[in-house]
């Protein structure tokens, strides 16, 4: 679970979207 969290955080940073909203988008894209 920790690894997945890191991936989401990295995608969030690249996404440029709010870290609160990005996580959901990242999970859906994955």
C-alpha distances in whole Angstrom, upper triangle without the diagonal:
4,5,5,6,9,10,11,12,14,15,16,19,20,21,23,22,21,17,18,19,17,14,15,17,15,13,16,17,15
4,5,5,6,9,10,11,12,14,15,17,19,20,21,21,20,16,17,19,17,14,16,18,15,14,18,19,16
4,5,5,6,9,10,11,12,14,16,17,18,20,20,20,17,18,19,16,14,16,17,14,13,17,17,14
4,5,5,6,9,10,11,12,14,15,16,18,18,18,15,15,16,14,10,12,14,11,9,13,13,11
4,5,5,6,9,10,10,12,14,15,17,16,15,12,13,14,12,9,11,13,10,10,14,14,13
4,5,5,6,9,10,11,12,14,15,16,15,12,14,15,13,10,14,15,11,12,16,15,13
4,5,5,6,8,10,11,12,14,15,15,12,14,15,11,9,12,12,9,10,13,12,10
4,5,5,6,9,10,10,12,12,12,9,11,11,8,6,9,9,6,7,11,10,9
4,5,5,6,9,10,11,11,11,7,10,11,8,7,11,11,9,11,14,14,13
4,5,5,6,8,10,11,12,10,13,13,10,10,13,13,10,12,15,14,13
4,5,5,6,9,9,11,9,12,12,8,8,11,9,7,10,12,10,10
4,5,5,6,6,7,6,9,8,5,6,9,9,7,10,12,12,12
4,5,5,7,9,7,11,11,8,10,13,12,11,14,16,15,15
4,5,8,11,10,14,13,10,12,14,12,10,14,15,13,14
4,5,9,9,12,10,7,10,12,9,9,12,13,11,13
4,7,8,11,10,8,11,13,12,12,15,16,15,17
4,6,8,7,6,9,11,9,10,14,14,14,16
4,5,5,6,9,11,10,12,14,16,16,18
4,6,5,7,9,10,10,13,15,15,16
4,6,6,8,10,11,12,14,16,17
4,6,6,7,9,11,12,13,15
4,5,5,6,9,10,10,12
4,6,5,6,9,10,11
4,5,5,6,9,10
4,5,5,6,9
4,5,5,6
4,6,5
4,5
4
